Amino acid sequence: MDMKRDAIEGPELRKAGLLERVFRLSEHGTTVRTEMLAGLTTFLTMAYIVFINPNILADAGMPKGSVFVATCLVAALGSLIMGLYANWPVALAPGMGLNAYFTYVVVLGMGYTWQAALGAVFISGAASCS
């Protein structure tokens, strides 16, 4: 299947649906149905993070409700940026392995407060961006 030949172009693109115009689905060899099913699958795969992440970080002493809200907001914002700005079908969410390391090794194992450990995470991130 030749993607260039089968892609919707010109006046046909203006008549196409919003999703086709924004994401050029036919150009990428996919359909709205396929993408909706993939999105649902990705959502269900990632949904457990919303419940597990607060439990892990609560073990470090962080407020469970605040971590729940932050997890939801960060996952939604990161995924929206990837989909709408980068036009790349990748979902983002907090890394469970890093959160477990943060809680069980740095805070509980080494004895740092969660505030000090979070400060170290911030400094590490800022240093890696420069």
Secondary structure, DSSP 8 states (H G I E B T S, - for coil): --HHHHS--THHHHHS-HHHHHH-TGGGT--HHHHHHHHHHHHHHHHHHHHHHHHHHHHTT--HHHHHHHHHHHHHHHHHIIIIIS---------HHHHHIIIIIIITTT---HHHHHHHHHHHHHHHH-
